[in-house]
Amino acid sequence: MSSRPAPSPAAAAPTSDTAPTASVPADTHPARWRTLLLLAVAELLGMALWFAGSAVAPQYRALWGLSASEAGWLTTVVNVGFVTGTAVSALLNLADVVPARRLFALSAIAGATTNALVLTVDGLAGALVWRFLTGVCLAGVYPPAMKMIVTWFRARRGLAVGTIVGALTVGKATPYLVHAIPGAGIVPVTLVASAGALLAAALVWRGYVDGPYPFPPRPFEWGLVGRIVREPRWQLSTGGYLGHMWELYAAWTWLPAFIAASVAARDPRAGARGESVASAVAFAALAVGGLGCVWGGLAADRRGREWLVTLAMAASGACSLGIGFTFGASLWLLVPVALAWGFFVIADSAQFSVLVTESVPSDAVGTALTLQTSIGFLLTTLSIQLVPRLADALGWALAFPVLAVGPALGIWSIRRLVRLARPS
């Protein structure tokens, strides 16, 4: 086992988040906002790969005769691939050994390729192989971007990471926007997502450099993962994140299907017009999370991260309990609840990542983030598959309340983190 280099003073993060960041020196580098914009655009473009299959799931169901559960695997398998990629990355310390700029660009190019290759298959089995590999590639797009932006911000780290997560939220919703265009089916949705990922790779490769608070390079260390998971603050931060993730991807995956089914139930004769309306509402419900992330970052920097994530999980949990009662109702009732859920369900996501950056030594941040996301996305594979089974057995009105269990347990974990950080 290699020895661990001492953390860089410039990169060191606050050791507690129970108070706002007023005591942290202000960020002053003139290029910080340009870099934030560059990375936000790159994440928006790159993460369009995630739901490129889900957005056109109705077309795949008709083309290949799939059940709702089988179509759900178009999303689940991406998450499984992402878990695999992040697990390997964490074990090999890739996020702390390989320069983040290089890892991001190569992963985005590979993801664009595997996503486009879905168009070459003629059945679900082949599609799942390429979607799985797309998820593996996205493991080199999501966590490295968070690490890169943290090298540019300290006092406004919550806002910065929140903006990145907000951008990737809009990016994940983009395939639904493309699909809302009349006549836009499997091929255009898939190719637009791949083109976006290629452009993201070019932006980061040509335009990104590390900021004034770089993380120190480190050699490979087999025991790094074990050292991270023994840190109590990492455990509790990740516990909150797991509660959040139990709800998030199941909501993102099945809220569009819920909206489409609700629109069809209210007006069975809507046809193609109803599908376009449902896709537009689904895009809005997912994309509004981008605003939620920015708001969450601002609020966390002012009030504290634990305060923000507790509020957001309480609000999103309430939405998961109540949205089923809007099924088949007027869009004037359904849309506000869907937008509120989309806003709060992701508003806290970035802050769990920030809490992790502040819970481990600076030379282990990349691996700690990758490990956290790997475990979280593994959990999502269960909740994504659970919701359609509940919908088939009990109806849409009772399919989503089970997701509220996640935020409840997440709040409990974060309250323990607050008590741990409070001076004795």
C-alpha positions as CSV (number, residue, x, y, z in Angstrom):
1,M,0.0,0.0,0.0
2,S,1.3,3.4,-0.9
3,S,1.5,6.2,1.5
4,R,-1.0,9.0,1.2
5,P,0.3,12.5,0.4
6,A,-0.6,15.3,2.7
7,P,-3.7,17.2,1.6
8,S,-3.1,20.5,-0.2
9,P,-4.0,23.5,2.1
10,A,-5.6,25.2,-0.9
11,A,-7.8,22.3,-1.7
12,A,-8.8,21.6,1.9
13,A,-12.5,21.9,2.5
14,P,-14.3,22.9,5.7
15,T,-14.7,20.1,8.2
16,S,-18.3,20.8,9.1
17,D,-21.3,22.1,7.4
18,T,-23.5,22.9,10.3
19,A,-23.0,26.6,9.7
20,P,-23.1,28.6,6.5
21,T,-19.8,29.3,4.7
22,A,-19.3,32.9,5.8
23,S,-16.0,31.9,7.4
24,V,-14.6,30.5,4.1
25,P,-12.6,33.1,2.0
26,A,-14.5,34.4,-0.9
27,D,-13.9,32.9,-4.4
28,T,-12.1,35.5,-6.5
29,H,-10.6,34.0,-9.6
30,P,-12.0,35.8,-12.6
31,A,-12.4,32.7,-14.7
32,R,-14.6,30.8,-12.2
33,W,-18.0,31.7,-13.7
34,R,-16.8,31.0,-17.3
35,T,-15.6,27.6,-16.1
36,L,-18.9,26.9,-14.3
37,L,-20.8,27.8,-17.5
38,L,-18.5,25.6,-19.6
39,L,-18.9,22.6,-17.3
40,A,-22.7,23.1,-16.9
41,V,-23.1,23.1,-20.7
42,A,-20.9,20.0,-21.0
43,E,-22.9,18.2,-18.4
44,L,-26.2,19.2,-20.0
45,L,-25.1,17.8,-23.3
46,G,-23.3,14.7,-22.0
47,M,-26.1,13.5,-19.7
48,A,-28.7,13.5,-22.5
49,L,-27.5,9.9,-23.0
50,W,-29.1,8.7,-19.8
51,F,-32.8,8.8,-20.8
52,A,-32.3,8.5,-24.6
53,G,-33.9,5.0,-24.4
54,S,-36.5,5.8,-21.8
55,A,-37.9,8.8,-23.7
56,V,-38.8,6.5,-26.7
57,A,-39.8,3.5,-24.5
58,P,-43.4,3.6,-25.9
59,Q,-42.0,3.2,-29.4
60,Y,-39.8,0.3,-28.3
61,R,-42.8,-1.3,-26.6
62,A,-44.8,-1.1,-29.8
63,L,-41.8,-2.2,-32.0
64,W,-40.7,-5.1,-29.9
65,G,-43.9,-6.0,-28.0
66,L,-42.5,-5.2,-24.6
67,S,-44.3,-5.1,-21.2
68,A,-44.0,-2.0,-19.0
69,S,-41.5,-3.8,-16.8
70,E,-39.3,-4.9,-19.8
71,A,-39.4,-1.3,-21.0
72,G,-38.3,-0.1,-17.6
73,W,-35.0,-2.0,-18.1
74,L,-34.0,0.5,-20.7
75,T,-33.4,2.8,-17.8
76,T,-32.5,0.3,-15.1
77,V,-29.7,-1.2,-17.2
78,V,-28.1,2.2,-17.6
79,N,-28.1,2.5,-13.8
80,V,-26.6,-0.9,-13.5
81,G,-23.9,0.0,-16.0
82,F,-23.2,3.2,-14.1
83,V,-22.9,1.2,-10.9
84,T,-20.5,-1.1,-12.6
85,G,-18.4,1.7,-14.0
86,T,-18.3,3.7,-10.7
87,A,-17.4,0.6,-8.7
88,V,-14.5,-0.2,-11.0
89,S,-13.5,3.5,-11.0
90,A,-13.6,3.6,-7.2
91,L,-11.7,0.4,-6.7
92,L,-8.9,1.6,-9.1
93,N,-9.0,5.2,-7.8
94,L,-9.5,6.4,-11.4
95,A,-11.1,9.7,-10.4
96,D,-8.1,10.6,-8.3
97,V,-5.4,9.1,-10.5
98,V,-6.5,10.0,-14.0
99,P,-6.8,13.7,-14.8
100,A,-10.5,14.6,-14.7
101,R,-10.5,16.4,-18.0
102,R,-9.1,13.4,-19.8
103,L,-11.5,11.0,-18.0
104,F,-14.5,13.1,-18.9
105,A,-13.7,13.6,-22.6
106,L,-12.9,9.9,-23.3
107,S,-15.9,8.7,-21.4
108,A,-18.3,11.0,-23.2
109,I,-16.9,9.9,-26.6
110,A,-17.3,6.3,-25.7
111,G,-20.8,6.9,-24.4
112,A,-21.9,8.7,-27.5
113,T,-20.7,5.6,-29.5
114,T,-22.4,3.0,-27.4
115,N,-25.6,5.0,-27.4
116,A,-25.7,5.3,-31.2
117,L,-25.1,1.5,-31.6
118,V,-28.5,0.8,-30.0
119,L,-29.8,1.7,-33.5
120,T,-28.1,-1.3,-35.0
121,V,-30.0,-3.9,-32.9
122,D,-33.4,-5.5,-33.5
123,G,-34.5,-6.6,-30.1
124,L,-34.4,-5.7,-26.4
125,A,-31.5,-8.0,-25.5
126,G,-29.1,-6.2,-27.9
127,A,-30.4,-2.8,-26.8
128,L,-29.7,-3.6,-23.2
129,V,-26.1,-4.5,-23.9
130,W,-25.4,-1.1,-25.5
131,R,-27.5,0.8,-22.9
132,F,-25.5,-1.0,-20.1
133,L,-22.2,0.1,-21.7
134,T,-23.5,3.6,-22.0
135,G,-24.1,3.6,-18.3
136,V,-20.5,2.4,-17.7
137,C,-19.2,5.3,-19.8
138,L,-21.4,7.8,-17.9
139,A,-19.4,6.9,-14.7
140,G,-16.6,8.9,-16.3
141,V,-18.8,11.9,-17.0
142,Y,-20.9,12.5,-13.9
143,P,-18.5,12.3,-10.8
144,P,-15.4,13.9,-12.6
145,A,-17.5,17.0,-13.4
146,M,-18.3,17.5,-9.7
147,K,-14.6,17.1,-8.8
148,M,-13.6,19.6,-11.6
149,I,-15.9,22.4,-10.5
150,V,-14.9,22.0,-6.8
151,T,-11.4,23.1,-7.9
152,W,-12.8,26.5,-8.7
153,F,-15.1,27.2,-5.8
154,R,-14.9,27.0,-2.0
155,A,-17.2,29.7,-0.5
156,R,-19.9,29.0,-3.1
157,R,-19.3,25.3,-3.5
158,G,-22.9,24.5,-2.9
159,L,-24.1,26.8,-5.7
160,A,-21.4,25.6,-8.1
161,V,-22.1,21.9,-7.6
162,G,-25.8,22.6,-7.6
163,T,-25.5,24.3,-11.0
164,I,-23.6,21.3,-12.4
165,V,-26.3,18.9,-11.1
166,G,-29.0,21.2,-12.3
167,A,-27.5,21.2,-15.8
168,L,-27.2,17.4,-15.9
169,T,-30.9,17.3,-14.8
170,V,-32.0,19.4,-17.7
171,G,-29.7,17.3,-19.9
172,K,-31.3,14.0,-18.8
173,A,-34.7,15.6,-19.6
174,T,-33.6,16.7,-23.1
175,P,-34.6,13.4,-24.9
176,Y,-38.2,14.0,-23.7
177,L,-38.1,17.5,-25.3
178,V,-36.8,16.1,-28.6
179,H,-39.5,13.4,-28.4
180,A,-42.2,16.1,-27.9
181,I,-41.5,17.3,-31.5
182,P,-44.1,15.8,-33.7
183,G,-42.6,12.9,-35.7
184,A,-39.4,12.6,-33.6
185,G,-39.0,8.9,-32.9
186,I,-36.2,6.5,-31.9
187,V,-33.6,7.6,-34.4
188,P,-33.6,11.4,-34.0
189,V,-33.8,11.1,-30.2
190,T,-30.9,8.7,-30.0
191,L,-28.7,10.6,-32.5
192,V,-29.3,14.0,-30.8
193,A,-28.2,12.5,-27.5
194,S,-25.0,11.1,-29.0
195,A,-24.2,14.3,-30.8
196,G,-24.6,16.2,-27.5
197,A,-22.1,13.9,-25.8
198,L,-19.5,14.4,-28.5
199,L,-19.9,18.1,-28.2
200,A,-19.5,17.8,-24.4
201,A,-16.2,15.9,-24.8
202,A,-14.9,18.6,-27.2
203,L,-15.9,21.4,-24.8
204,V,-14.1,19.9,-21.8
205,W,-11.0,18.7,-23.7
206,R,-10.5,22.1,-25.4
207,G,-11.8,24.5,-22.7
208,Y,-11.2,23.1,-19.2
209,V,-8.3,23.6,-16.9
210,D,-8.1,22.9,-13.1
211,G,-8.9,25.9,-10.9
212,P,-7.0,27.6,-8.1
213,Y,-7.9,24.9,-5.5
214,P,-6.7,21.7,-7.3
215,F,-6.7,18.4,-5.6
216,P,-3.3,16.9,-5.0
217,P,-2.3,13.9,-7.3
218,R,-2.1,10.6,-5.5
219,P,-0.7,7.1,-6.3
220,F,-3.0,4.1,-6.4
221,E,-4.0,2.7,-3.0
222,W,-5.9,-0.6,-2.6
223,G,-7.1,0.4,0.8
224,L,-8.5,3.8,-0.1
225,V,-12.1,2.6,-0.4
226,G,-12.0,0.9,3.0
227,R,-10.5,4.0,4.6
228,I,-13.3,6.2,3.1
229,V,-16.2,4.0,4.3
230,R,-14.9,3.9,7.9
231,E,-15.3,7.7,8.1
232,P,-18.5,8.4,10.1
233,R,-19.4,11.6,8.3
234,W,-19.1,9.9,4.9
235,Q,-21.4,7.1,6.2
236,L,-24.1,9.5,7.4
237,S,-23.8,11.8,4.3
238,T,-24.1,8.7,2.1
239,G,-27.0,7.5,4.2
240,G,-28.9,10.6,3.4
241,Y,-27.9,10.3,-0.3
242,L,-29.3,6.7,-0.4
243,G,-32.7,7.8,0.9
244,H,-32.7,10.5,-1.8
245,M,-31.7,8.1,-4.5
246,W,-34.4,5.5,-3.5
247,E,-36.9,8.1,-4.7
248,L,-35.1,10.1,-7.4
249,Y,-34.6,7.7,-10.3
250,A,-37.9,5.9,-9.8
251,A,-39.6,9.2,-9.9
252,W,-37.7,10.3,-13.0
253,T,-38.3,7.0,-14.8
254,W,-42.0,6.6,-14.1
255,L,-43.3,10.1,-13.7
256,P,-43.4,10.5,-17.6
257,A,-45.2,7.2,-17.9
258,F,-47.7,8.3,-15.2
259,I,-48.3,11.6,-17.0
260,A,-48.8,9.8,-20.3
261,A,-51.2,7.3,-18.7
262,S,-53.1,10.1,-16.9
263,V,-53.5,12.2,-20.1
264,A,-54.8,9.1,-21.9
265,A,-57.2,8.2,-19.1
266,R,-58.7,11.7,-19.1
267,D,-59.0,11.9,-22.9
268,P,-58.7,8.5,-24.6
269,R,-59.2,10.1,-28.0
270,A,-56.2,12.5,-27.7
271,G,-53.9,10.2,-29.7
272,A,-50.7,11.7,-31.0
273,R,-51.6,15.1,-29.7
274,G,-51.9,13.6,-26.2
275,E,-48.5,11.9,-26.5
276,S,-46.9,15.3,-27.5
277,V,-48.6,17.0,-24.6
278,A,-47.5,14.3,-22.2
279,S,-43.9,14.4,-23.4
280,A,-43.8,18.2,-23.0
281,V,-45.2,18.0,-19.5
282,A,-42.7,15.2,-18.6
283,F,-39.8,17.4,-19.9
284,A,-41.0,20.3,-17.8
285,A,-41.3,18.1,-14.7
286,L,-37.8,16.8,-15.1
287,A,-36.1,20.0,-16.3
288,V,-37.5,22.2,-13.6
289,G,-35.2,20.2,-11.3
290,G,-32.4,22.3,-12.8
291,L,-33.9,25.4,-11.1
292,G,-34.3,23.3,-8.0
293,C,-30.6,22.5,-7.9
294,V,-29.6,26.1,-8.3
295,W,-32.0,27.2,-5.6
296,G,-30.7,24.3,-3.4
297,G,-27.1,25.4,-3.9
298,L,-27.9,29.0,-3.0
299,A,-30.0,28.0,0.1
300,A,-27.4,25.5,1.2
301,D,-24.6,28.1,1.1
302,R,-26.7,30.5,3.2
303,R,-28.5,28.2,5.6
304,G,-26.4,25.0,5.7
305,R,-26.5,21.9,3.7
306,E,-28.2,19.7,6.3
307,W,-31.1,22.2,6.6
308,L,-31.5,22.3,2.8
309,V,-31.5,18.5,2.2
310,T,-33.9,17.9,5.1
311,L,-36.4,20.5,3.7
312,A,-36.1,19.1,0.1
313,M,-36.6,15.5,1.2
314,A,-39.6,16.4,3.3
315,A,-41.2,18.2,0.3
316,S,-40.4,15.6,-2.3
317,G,-41.6,12.8,0.0
318,A,-44.9,14.6,0.4
319,C,-45.2,14.8,-3.4
320,S,-44.6,11.1,-3.8
321,L,-47.4,10.4,-1.3
322,G,-49.9,12.7,-3.0
323,I,-49.3,12.7,-6.8
324,G,-51.1,9.5,-7.4
325,F,-54.4,11.2,-6.4
326,T,-54.0,13.5,-9.5
327,F,-54.2,10.6,-11.9
328,G,-56.8,11.2,-14.6
329,A,-57.5,14.7,-13.3
330,S,-57.2,17.9,-15.1
331,L,-53.7,19.1,-16.1
332,W,-54.3,22.1,-14.0
333,L,-54.1,19.8,-11.0
334,L,-51.6,17.3,-12.2
335,V,-49.0,19.7,-13.6
336,P,-48.4,21.8,-10.4
337,V,-47.8,18.6,-8.3
338,A,-45.5,17.1,-11.0
339,L,-43.5,20.3,-11.2
340,A,-43.2,20.6,-7.4
341,W,-42.0,17.0,-7.3
342,G,-39.5,17.6,-10.1
343,F,-38.2,20.7,-8.4
344,F,-37.7,19.2,-4.9
345,V,-36.7,15.7,-5.7
346,I,-33.4,16.8,-7.1
347,A,-32.9,20.1,-5.3
348,D,-30.8,18.4,-2.6
349,S,-28.8,16.0,-4.8
350,A,-25.7,18.2,-5.2
351,Q,-25.5,18.9,-1.5
352,F,-24.9,15.3,-0.7
353,S,-21.9,15.4,-3.0
354,V,-20.7,18.6,-1.3
355,L,-21.0,17.0,2.1
356,V,-18.9,14.1,0.9
357,T,-16.2,16.5,-0.4
358,E,-16.1,18.0,3.1
359,S,-15.9,14.6,4.9
360,V,-12.7,13.1,3.5
361,P,-9.1,14.2,2.8
362,S,-8.8,16.2,-0.3
363,D,-6.7,13.6,-2.1
364,A,-9.6,11.1,-1.8
365,V,-12.5,13.3,-3.0
366,G,-12.8,11.8,-6.4
367,T,-12.9,8.2,-5.1
368,A,-15.3,9.2,-2.3
369,L,-17.7,10.8,-4.7
370,T,-17.5,7.9,-7.1
371,L,-18.1,5.4,-4.3
372,Q,-21.1,7.3,-3.0
373,T,-22.7,7.5,-6.5
374,S,-22.0,3.8,-7.2
375,I,-23.9,2.6,-4.0
376,G,-26.7,5.1,-4.7
377,F,-27.3,4.0,-8.2
378,L,-27.2,0.4,-7.2
379,L,-30.2,1.1,-4.9
380,T,-32.1,2.8,-7.7
381,T,-32.3,-0.5,-9.7
382,L,-34.6,-1.8,-7.0
383,S,-37.0,1.1,-6.8
384,I,-37.2,1.6,-10.6
385,Q,-38.4,-2.0,-10.9
386,L,-40.8,-1.8,-7.9
387,V,-42.9,1.1,-9.1
388,P,-44.4,-0.6,-12.3
389,R,-45.2,-3.7,-10.4
390,L,-47.1,-1.7,-7.8
391,A,-48.8,0.2,-10.6
392,D,-49.9,-3.0,-12.3
393,A,-51.1,-4.5,-9.0
394,L,-52.7,-1.5,-7.3
395,G,-53.0,1.2,-9.9
396,W,-51.1,4.5,-10.4
397,A,-52.7,6.1,-7.4
398,L,-50.8,3.7,-5.0
399,A,-47.6,3.2,-7.0
400,F,-45.5,6.1,-5.7
401,P,-46.1,6.3,-1.9
402,V,-43.5,3.6,-1.3
403,L,-40.9,6.1,-2.6
404,A,-41.5,8.3,0.5
405,V,-39.7,5.7,2.6
406,G,-36.4,6.9,1.1
407,P,-36.7,10.6,2.1
408,A,-37.9,9.6,5.6
409,L,-34.8,7.5,6.2
410,G,-32.6,10.1,4.6
411,I,-33.8,12.8,7.0
412,W,-33.0,10.5,9.9
413,S,-29.5,10.0,8.7
414,I,-28.8,13.7,8.1
415,R,-30.2,14.5,11.6
416,R,-27.6,12.1,13.0
417,L,-24.9,13.9,10.9
418,V,-26.0,17.2,12.5
419,R,-25.7,15.8,16.0
420,L,-22.3,14.3,15.1
421,A,-20.9,17.6,13.9
422,R,-22.4,19.7,16.7
423,P,-19.7,20.6,19.3
424,S,-20.1,18.6,22.5
